[in-house]
Amino acid sequence: MNRSVSEQGTAALRGIGRIEGLVADIALLKENLEAVALWRPASALAAQCDETVRMIRAIAARFDRHPVVTVIGPSGSGKSTLVNALAGGRELSPAGHRRPTTGHLLLFGGGPDAAELAAELDPDSVEVLPAAGTALPEGICLVDTPDTDSMEFQRHLPALERAVAHADVLVCVFDGENPKRRDHADFLAPVVRRFDGESLVAVINKCDRLDEAELKDRILPDARDYLVRSWQRPVDRILCTSARRHVQDPGWDPAAGPRHGFDQFDELRALIFGIAGGGGRVVDRRVENARQLHRVMLEEAARELAADRAAARSGLEAFEQAQAQAFAAAVGALRDTDPRRGGGWGAAFYQSLATRWVGPVGWMLALWTRATTLGSGLGALLRWARPFGAERAKAGADGGVSRAGLEPALRGYRAAFLSAWPAVSERLVQARFAPVVRGVDPPLDAAESTIERLGDVWDEAVRRETECAARRLGGSWLQLLLNAPVVGVLGYVGWTTVRRFFTGDYLSGDYFTHAFWVVAITLLLSFCALQVVIRLAGSERVIGRAFAAALQALPAVDGAAPHPLKSQLRRLLALAEAAPHG
C-alpha cells in the first residue's frame, strides 16, 4: 500500500509538469487567436481555450482522488444491469421502469472521495450508495447515469455532463439488438472526444440474444464502422457483454435463454477496475485524458484554420498586390513632385562632386558650388512673392521631401488603395474576416505613417543615387581629360615665360593679358564640358534610378511596421501552417 501511494505521488508530480505544458500550449494558442481578432472564429476558439484549460486544471485537481468510472447509455441497453453486474451481481441500481427517477445519478463508493464527488456533481441529483458488501474494488467510484433518451433528459443534462467531466473511464453502453441508434451515437459524439485509449470503452450489451457468428462477423464490424463515422475518430476497443449473465438473479425466460457463451464481461471488468490499485496508473490515465482535451482543442482550431487557409492566402496576396500598387503610386508622386528634379538636386550634387575634384576644373567647380549655394539663399531672401522660409519648407530642411511635399504621395497612395480595396475586402470576408474590413478607413489608418516612412526611403534613395552619380563623375579619368587642356596651356605659358626670362627676351604685358584669357577660356570650356557631362547624367537619370531603388525597398517599408490587418492575415496563415493537418 505504501508503495502504491509512493508511486501515485511520484506520478502526480510528473503529471503536474505535463499538465502545465498542456496549459501553456493552450495559452499560446489563445494568445495567437486573440491577435487575429478580426477573424470571426477566433473569439469562439479563444473561449474554448479557456474552457479547455479549466477542464484540464480540474483533472489535475483530482490527482489525489480515487478513480471514477461513469456508465452512460440509452434506455433498454441494459446499462443499469451492467452496473449491477460490475458491482457484484446485486440489484443496487434499479433497472427499467423500477428506477426511482430518470434524473438521478447513482454513485457507488465510500469515503471522503465519494462525498466530495457527490457535492461536485450536485447533491440534489446524486444518490450515494455505499460500496460496502459489493464486488467493487476499494478506492473506486462507479457512477450510473440517467438514460440518454429519457423524457426528462434535457432537464438533467447538466448533472450528466458534470458526471462525464469527472470520469476517468467512460463506458458507453449500446443495445446489442440495435447498436446503431443514431440519437445515442450523436449525443456521445462531442462527449467521447474528451477520452482516449483505455479511458473510453464501447460496450455492446445483450450479446447473448444474438447469433454468435452474426455478432462477430457482421454486427460488431458494422457497429465499429458506424461509430467511427459518427464520432469522427478511431474506436480503440468495443467489447461484447451479457451483463444479465452476471447478476444474482438473471431471470431468464425458460423459452429464451442465452444463445451462446461468447461474453467479454471479465475483460471489461479487468479493464475498467484495473486502475484502482495501480498506484500511478490513475494519475497517468488522467494525464492521458488531459492530453486528449488538449488534442481536441488543437484539432478544433486546426479544422477552423484549414477551412480558411486558402481564402486567407488569397486575401493576403490580394492585399500585398493592392499595397504594392499603392506604394508604386506614392513613389511615382514623390518622383514627379520632388523639388530636386531638374536643377533642384544641384546643390547636394555639386557639394559632393566638389569634394572629389582636384586641379583647375576642381577649383572652378568649388567656386561654382559656393556661388550656387549663396545664390539659392539670396534668391529665397529676395523672392517677394513668397515669405522667407517657404521654399525651405517645401524642399525640406535637408533638401529632401518635406511634410507638405508628402501630400501628393499620400493622395496617390489612398487613390490606388481605394480602387483595389473592394476586391481585397471580399476575399477577406470569404476567409471569414469580419465584414467591417469592407470599410476603407481601417486599411488607410496607417497610411500617413507609411508615407512618412516612404518619404524617408525616397530621400535616402535620391541621396544614394546622387552620391553614386558624383562618384562616377569624379573619376580620375574624367578629371585628367578635362584638366589636361588647362594644365597644358598653363604649362606652356609658364615654360615660355621662364625660357624668355633667362634669355633676356622679356615678354610684354599684352602677352600675359592674352595668356590669361587663353587660360580662362580653356578653363571655361573644360568646365562647360563638365556641365554637359553632368547634364547628360543629370537629375532625370538620378531620379529614375532613385525611383527603381525605392520600389525595391518597399518590402522593407512594410516590414518595419506592417499594416495591422496584414499582420493578422500573416499570423492567421502562420497558425494554419503550424496547426496539425489531417
C-alpha positions in Angstrom: 0.0 0.0 0.0 2.8 2.4 0.9 4.5 1.5 -2.4 1.3 2.3 -4.2 0.9 5.6 -2.5 4.5 6.5 -3.3 4.1 5.5 -6.9 0.9 7.7 -7.1 2.8 10.6 -5.5 5.6 10.3 -8.0 3.2 10.0 -10.9 1.3 13.1 -9.6 4.5 15.2 -9.6 5.3 14.0 -13.1 1.7 14.6 -14.2 1.7 18.2 -12.8 4.6 19.0 -15.1 2.8 17.6 -18.1 -0.4 19.4 -17.2 1.5 22.7 -17.1 2.9 22.0 -20.5 -0.5 21.3 -21.9 -1.9 24.5 -20.3 1.0 26.5 -21.7 0.2 25.2 -25.2 -3.4 26.2 -25.0 -2.5 29.6 -23.6 -0.2 30.2 -26.5 -2.9 29.2 -28.9 -5.3 31.6 -27.2 -2.8 34.4 -27.4 -2.4 33.8 -31.2 -6.1 33.7 -31.6 -6.6 37.0 -29.8 -4.0 38.5 -32.2 -6.3 37.7 -35.1 -9.4 39.3 -33.6 -11.0 40.2 -37.0 -11.1 36.5 -37.9 -14.6 35.6 -36.7 -13.9 32.1 -35.4 -11.1 33.4 -33.2 -13.4 34.6 -30.4 -15.2 31.3 -30.1 -11.9 29.3 -30.2 -10.4 31.6 -27.6 -13.4 30.8 -25.3 -12.9 27.1 -26.0 -9.3 27.5 -25.0 -10.4 28.9 -21.6 -12.9 26.1 -21.1 -10.2 23.5 -22.1 -7.8 25.0 -19.6 -10.5 24.9 -16.9 -11.2 21.2 -17.6 -7.5 20.3 -17.6 -7.0 22.1 -14.3 -10.0 20.3 -12.9 -8.3 17.0 -13.9 -5.1 18.0 -12.2 -7.0 18.9 -9.1 -8.2 15.3 -8.8 -4.8 13.7 -8.9 -5.0 12.6 -5.3 -8.5 11.2 -5.6 -9.8 7.7 -6.3 -10.6 6.9 -10.0 -14.2 7.5 -11.3 -15.9 5.1 -13.8 -19.0 6.5 -15.4 -21.5 4.3 -17.3 -23.7 6.0 -19.9 -26.3 4.6 -22.3 -29.9 4.8 -23.6 -33.0 3.1 -22.2 -33.2 -0.6 -23.0 -29.5 -1.0 -23.4 -29.1 -2.9 -20.1 -26.9 -0.1 -18.6 -28.2 -0.5 -15.1 -27.9 -4.2 -15.3 -24.3 -3.8 -16.3 -23.7 -1.6 -13.3 -25.2 -4.2 -11.0 -23.0 -6.9 -12.6 -19.9 -4.8 -12.1 -20.9 -4.3 -8.5 -21.1 -8.0 -7.9 -24.4 -9.0 -9.2 -26.7 -7.5 -6.6 -29.5 -5.2 -7.7 -28.1 -1.9 -6.5 -29.2 0.2 -9.4 -32.9 -0.3 -10.2 -33.3 -1.1 -13.8 -36.0 -0.2 -16.3 -39.4 1.1 -15.0 -38.4 0.3 -11.4 -35.8 3.0 -11.3 -37.0 5.8 -8.9 -36.3 8.7 -11.2 -34.6 9.1 -14.6 -32.9 12.2 -13.4 -30.9 10.6 -10.6 -27.1 9.9 -10.7 -26.3 6.8 -8.7 -22.9 6.9 -7.1 -21.4 3.7 -5.7 -18.5 4.4 -3.4 -17.4 5.3 0.1 -15.1 7.6 2.0 -14.4 11.3 1.6 -13.8 11.0 -2.2 -17.3 9.8 -2.8 -18.7 12.6 -0.7 -16.6 15.2 -2.5 -17.6 13.8 -5.9 -21.3 13.9 -4.9 -21.0 17.5 -3.8 -19.3 18.5 -7.1 -21.9 16.6 -9.2 -24.8 18.4 -7.4 -26.2 16.7 -4.2 -29.8 17.2 -5.4 -29.2 15.0 -8.5 -27.0 12.3 -6.9 -27.8 9.4 -4.7 -24.8 7.9 -3.0 -24.9 4.1 -2.4 -22.2 2.6 -0.2 -19.8 0.2 -1.9 -19.5 -2.0 1.2 -20.6 -5.5 0.5 -20.2 -5.2 -3.2 -17.5 -6.5 -5.5 -16.3 -3.0 -6.3 -12.5 -2.6 -5.7 -11.6 -0.4 -2.8 -10.9 3.2 -3.8 -13.1 3.4 -6.9 -16.3 5.4 -7.6 -18.8 3.9 -10.0 -21.5 6.3 -11.5 -24.7 5.2 -13.1 -26.2 8.0 -15.2 -29.8 8.7 -16.4 -30.8 7.2 -19.7 -29.7 9.5 -22.6 -33.1 9.3 -24.2 -35.4 9.8 -21.2 -38.2 12.3 -21.3 -36.6 14.5 -18.6 -33.2 14.1 -20.1 -32.7 17.8 -21.0 -33.6 18.9 -17.5 -30.9 16.7 -16.0 -28.4 17.2 -18.8 -26.1 19.5 -16.7 -25.7 16.8 -13.9 -24.9 14.2 -16.6 -22.3 16.5 -18.2 -20.7 17.0 -14.8 -20.6 13.2 -14.3 -18.9 12.8 -17.7 -16.4 15.6 -16.9 -15.3 13.9 -13.7 -14.9 10.5 -15.3 -11.6 8.8 -15.6 -13.1 6.0 -17.6 -16.3 6.3 -19.7 -18.2 3.2 -20.5 -20.7 3.8 -23.4 -23.3 1.1 -23.5 -25.2 0.1 -26.7 -28.1 -2.3 -27.1 -26.8 -5.4 -29.0 -30.1 -5.7 -30.8 -29.9 -2.1 -32.1 -26.3 -0.9 -31.6 -26.6 1.8 -34.3 -29.0 4.1 -32.6 -28.3 7.4 -34.1 -29.6 9.6 -31.3 -27.3 7.9 -28.8 -24.3 7.9 -31.0 -24.8 11.5 -32.0 -25.2 12.5 -28.3 -22.0 10.8 -27.4 -20.0 12.3 -30.3 -18.9 15.5 -28.5 -18.6 13.6 -25.2 -16.2 10.9 -26.3 -13.7 13.4 -27.7 -12.6 14.0 -24.2 -11.4 10.4 -23.7 -8.6 8.4 -25.2 -7.3 4.9 -25.2 -8.3 2.8 -22.2 -10.3 5.8 -20.9 -13.1 5.1 -23.4 -14.8 1.7 -23.7 -17.7 1.0 -26.0 -19.9 -2.0 -24.8 -22.4 -3.9 -26.9 -24.6 -5.4 -24.3 -27.2 -8.2 -24.6 -24.9 -10.1 -27.0 -26.3 -13.3 -25.7 -29.6 -12.5 -27.6 -27.7 -12.6 -31.0 -26.3 -15.3 -33.2 -22.6 -15.6 -32.3 -21.4 -15.8 -35.9 -23.6 -12.9 -37.0 -22.4 -10.9 -34.0 -18.7 -11.4 -34.7 -18.8 -11.3 -38.5 -21.4 -8.6 -39.2 -22.9 -6.7 -36.2 -19.6 -5.9 -34.4 -17.7 -4.7 -37.6 -20.8 -2.7 -38.7 -21.1 -1.1 -35.3 -17.4 -0.2 -35.2 -17.6 1.4 -38.7 -20.7 3.3 -37.7 -19.2 4.7 -34.5 -16.0 5.7 -36.4 -18.1 7.7 -38.9 -20.4 9.2 -36.2 -17.6 10.1 -33.7 -15.1 11.1 -36.4 -12.3 9.3 -34.5 -10.9 5.8 -34.1 -12.7 3.5 -31.7 -9.9 1.6 -30.0 -12.0 -1.1 -28.2 -15.5 -2.5 -28.4 -16.4 -5.3 -26.0 -19.4 -7.6 -26.2 -21.1 -8.4 -22.9 -24.0 -10.2 -21.5 -24.5 -8.2 -18.2 -27.6 -10.2 -17.3 -25.5 -13.4 -17.1 -23.5 -11.9 -14.2 -26.3 -10.7 -11.8 -27.5 -12.9 -9.0 -31.0 -13.4 -10.4 -30.8 -13.2 -14.2 -34.5 -14.2 -14.6 -34.0 -16.0 -17.9 -37.1 -16.9 -19.8 -37.1 -20.7 -19.9 -38.0 -20.5 -23.6 -35.4 -17.8 -24.5 -32.1 -18.5 -22.7 -28.6 -17.3 -23.9 -27.9 -18.4 -27.4 -24.1 -18.8 -26.9 -21.3 -18.4 -24.4 -19.3 -15.5 -26.0 -19.0 -12.8 -23.4 -16.2 -10.3 -22.7 -17.5 -9.1 -19.3 -14.5 -10.3 -17.4 -12.2 -8.4 -19.8 -14.4 -5.3 -19.3 -14.2 -5.6 -15.6 -10.5 -6.1 -15.5 -10.0 -3.1 -17.9 -12.1 -0.5 -16.0 -11.2 -1.6 -12.5 -7.5 -2.3 -13.2 -6.6 1.3 -12.4 -8.0 1.1 -8.9 -4.9 -0.4 -7.3 -2.4 0.5 -9.8 -0.5 3.3 -7.9 0.3 5.9 -10.5 -1.9 4.4 -13.2 -4.9 6.5 -12.3 -2.7 9.7 -12.5 -1.3 8.5 -15.8 -4.9 7.9 -17.1 -5.9 11.4 -16.0 -2.9 12.9 -17.7 -3.9 11.0 -20.9 -7.4 12.4 -20.7 -5.9 15.9 -20.2 -3.8 15.3 -23.3 -6.9 14.2 -25.2 -8.6 17.5 -24.2 -5.5 19.3 -25.4 -5.6 17.3 -28.7 -9.3 18.0 -29.2 -8.7 21.8 -28.8 -5.8 21.8 -31.2 -7.8 19.7 -33.7 -10.8 22.1 -33.4 -8.6 25.1 -34.1 -6.8 23.2 -36.9 -10.2 22.4 -38.6 -11.3 26.1 -38.5 -7.9 27.3 -39.7 -7.8 24.7 -42.5 -11.2 25.8 -43.7 -9.9 29.4 -44.3 -6.3 28.7 -45.2 -6.7 29.0 -49.0 -9.0 32.1 -48.7 -6.7 33.8 -46.3 -3.7 33.2 -48.5 -5.6 34.6 -51.5 -6.6 37.6 -49.3 -3.0 38.2 -48.3 -1.8 38.0 -51.9 -4.5 40.5 -53.0 -3.7 42.8 -50.0 0.0 42.8 -50.9 -0.8 43.4 -54.6 -3.0 46.4 -53.7 -0.4 47.7 -51.3 2.3 47.4 -53.9 0.2 49.3 -56.4 -0.5 52.0 -53.7 3.2 52.2 -52.9 4.1 52.5 -56.5 1.6 55.3 -57.0 3.0 57.1 -53.9 6.6 56.7 -55.1 5.6 58.0 -58.5 4.1 61.1 -56.9 7.3 61.7 -55.0 9.2 61.3 -58.1 7.0 63.8 -60.1 6.8 66.4 -57.3 10.3 66.2 -55.9 11.9 69.7 -55.8 15.3 68.2 -56.6 14.1 67.2 -60.0 15.5 69.4 -62.7 18.0 71.8 -61.1 16.8 71.3 -57.5 19.2 68.5 -56.9 22.3 70.6 -57.9 23.4 71.9 -54.5 23.8 68.5 -52.9 25.2 67.0 -56.1 27.8 69.8 -56.6 28.8 69.7 -53.0 29.5 66.0 -53.2 31.2 66.4 -56.6 33.4 69.3 -55.5 35.0 67.2 -52.7 36.2 64.7 -55.3 37.6 67.1 -58.0 41.2 68.5 -58.0 43.1 70.7 -60.4 41.9 73.9 -62.1 38.5 72.5 -63.0 38.1 71.3 -59.4 38.9 74.9 -58.2 36.3 76.2 -60.7 33.8 73.6 -59.5 34.3 74.6 -55.9 33.7 78.3 -56.7 30.6 77.4 -58.7 29.3 75.3 -55.8 29.8 78.1 -53.4 28.2 80.6 -55.7 25.1 78.4 -56.4 24.6 77.8 -52.6 24.9 81.5 -51.9 22.6 82.3 -54.9 19.9 79.9 -53.6 19.9 81.7 -50.3 19.8 85.1 -51.8 17.1 84.1 -54.2 14.9 82.8 -51.3 15.6 86.1 -49.4 14.7 88.3 -52.4 11.7 86.4 -53.6 8.9 88.9 -52.7 6.1 86.7 -53.8 6.7 84.2 -51.1 7.6 84.7 -47.5 11.0 83.8 -46.2 11.4 80.2 -45.4 8.5 79.0 -47.6 10.9 77.5 -50.2 12.8 75.7 -47.5 9.6 74.4 -46.0 8.8 73.0 -49.4 12.1 71.4 -50.1 12.7 70.3 -46.5 15.4 71.4 -44.1 18.0 69.0 -45.7 16.9 69.3 -49.3 14.6 66.3 -49.0 10.9 65.9 -49.2 9.1 68.0 -46.6 5.8 67.0 -44.9 3.9 69.2 -47.3 5.7 67.5 -50.1 4.3 64.2 -48.9 0.7 65.2 -49.6 0.7 64.2 -53.3 2.2 60.9 -52.3 -0.5 60.3 -49.7 -3.2 61.2 -52.2 -1.7 58.8 -54.7 -1.5 56.0 -52.1 -5.1 56.5 -51.0 -6.4 56.6 -54.5 -4.7 53.4 -55.6 -5.6 51.6 -52.4 -9.2 52.6 -52.5 -9.6 51.4 -56.1 -8.3 48.0 -55.2 -9.8 47.5 -51.8 -13.3 46.3 -52.7 -11.9 43.2 -54.3 -9.4 42.6 -51.5 -12.1 43.0 -48.8 -14.3 40.5 -50.4 -11.5 37.9 -50.3 -11.0 38.6 -46.7 -14.8 38.2 -46.0 -14.6 34.8 -47.8 -11.8 33.9 -45.3 -14.4 34.7 -42.5 -12.9 38.0 -41.5 -15.5 40.4 -40.0 -17.5 42.4 -42.6 -16.1 45.5 -41.0 -13.0 45.0 -43.2 -15.1 46.2 -46.2 -14.8 49.7 -44.7 -11.9 51.7 -46.3 -10.9 53.5 -43.1 -9.1 50.7 -41.3 -6.7 50.0 -44.2 -6.0 53.7 -44.5 -5.5 54.4 -40.8 -1.7 53.8 -41.1 -1.4 55.5 -44.5 0.2 58.7 -43.1 2.9 56.9 -41.1 3.5 54.6 -44.0 4.0 57.6 -46.4 6.3 59.2 -43.9 8.5 56.1 -43.8 8.3 56.0 -47.6 9.4 59.6 -47.8 12.5 58.7 -45.8 13.2 55.8 -48.1 12.8 58.1 -51.1 15.2 60.7 -49.7 17.7 58.0 -48.9 17.4 56.6 -52.5 17.9 60.1 -54.0 20.8 60.8 -51.7 22.4 57.5 -52.5 21.9 57.8 -56.3 23.2 61.4 -56.1 26.4 60.1 -54.3 26.7 57.4 -57.0 26.4 60.0 -59.8 29.0 62.2 -58.1 31.3 59.3 -57.6 31.0 58.3 -61.3 31.6 61.9 -62.5 34.5 62.3 -60.0 36.5 59.5 -61.6 40.2 60.1 -62.3 39.9 59.5 -66.0 37.4 62.4 -66.4 39.4 64.7 -64.2 42.5 64.0 -66.2 40.7 64.6 -69.5 39.2 67.9 -68.6 42.1 69.3 -66.5 44.6 68.4 -69.2 43.9 71.4 -71.6 44.0 73.9 -68.8 47.2 72.4 -67.3 48.7 72.2 -70.8 48.0 75.9 -71.5 49.3 76.9 -68.1 52.4 74.8 -68.5 53.1 76.2 -72.0 52.7 79.8 -70.8 54.9 79.2 -67.7 57.6 77.4 -69.8 57.6 80.2 -72.3 57.8 82.9 -69.7 60.7 81.2 -67.8 62.6 80.4 -71.0 62.3 84.0 -72.3 63.2 85.4 -68.9 66.5 83.5 -68.8 67.4 84.5 -72.4 66.8 88.2 -71.6 64.0 88.4 -74.1 61.3 89.7 -71.7 57.7 89.3 -72.6 55.3 92.2 -72.9 52.2 92.9 -70.8 50.0 92.1 -73.8 51.4 88.5 -73.8 50.3 88.0 -70.3 46.9 89.5 -70.9 46.4 87.2 -73.9 47.8 84.3 -71.9 45.3 85.0 -69.1 42.3 85.0 -71.4 43.6 81.8 -73.2 43.8 80.1 -69.8 40.4 81.4 -68.7 38.7 80.4 -72.0 40.3 77.0 -71.8 39.2 76.6 -68.2 35.7 77.8 -69.1 35.5 75.4 -72.0 36.6 72.5 -69.8 34.1 73.5 -67.1 31.4 73.7 -69.8 32.3 70.3 -71.0 31.9 69.1 -67.4 28.5 70.7 -67.2 27.5 68.9 -70.4 28.6 65.6 -68.9 26.6 66.5 -65.7 23.6 67.4 -67.8 23.8 64.0 -69.6 23.9 62.2 -66.3 21.7 64.7 -64.6 18.7 64.7 -62.3 16.3 62.8 -64.6 18.6 59.8 -64.5 19.3 60.2 -60.8 15.6 60.5 -60.1 14.8 57.5 -62.3 17.4 55.3 -60.6 16.1 56.5 -57.2 12.6 55.5 -58.3 13.7 52.0 -59.1 15.7 51.7 -55.9 12.7 52.9 -53.8 10.4 50.4 -55.4 12.9 47.6 -54.5 12.9 48.9 -50.9 9.2 48.8 -50.5 9.1 45.4 -48.7 11.4 47.0 -46.0 9.0 49.9 -45.6 6.1 47.5 -44.9 8.3 45.2 -42.8 9.3 47.9 -40.5 5.7 48.5 -39.4 3.3 46.2 -41.3 -0.3 47.2 -41.5 -2.3 45.7 -38.6 -4.8 43.9 -40.9 -1.9 42.5 -42.9 -0.3 41.4 -39.7 -3.4 39.5 -38.7 -3.5 37.8 -42.1 0.1 36.7 -41.7 -0.5 35.5 -38.2 -3.5 33.5 -39.3 -1.6 31.8 -42.1 1.3 31.1 -39.7 -1.2 29.4 -37.3 -2.8 27.5 -40.2 0.6 26.2 -41.3 1.7 25.3 -37.8 -1.6 23.5 -37.0 -1.7 19.7 -37.2 -3.1 18.6 -40.5 -5.5 15.6 -41.1 
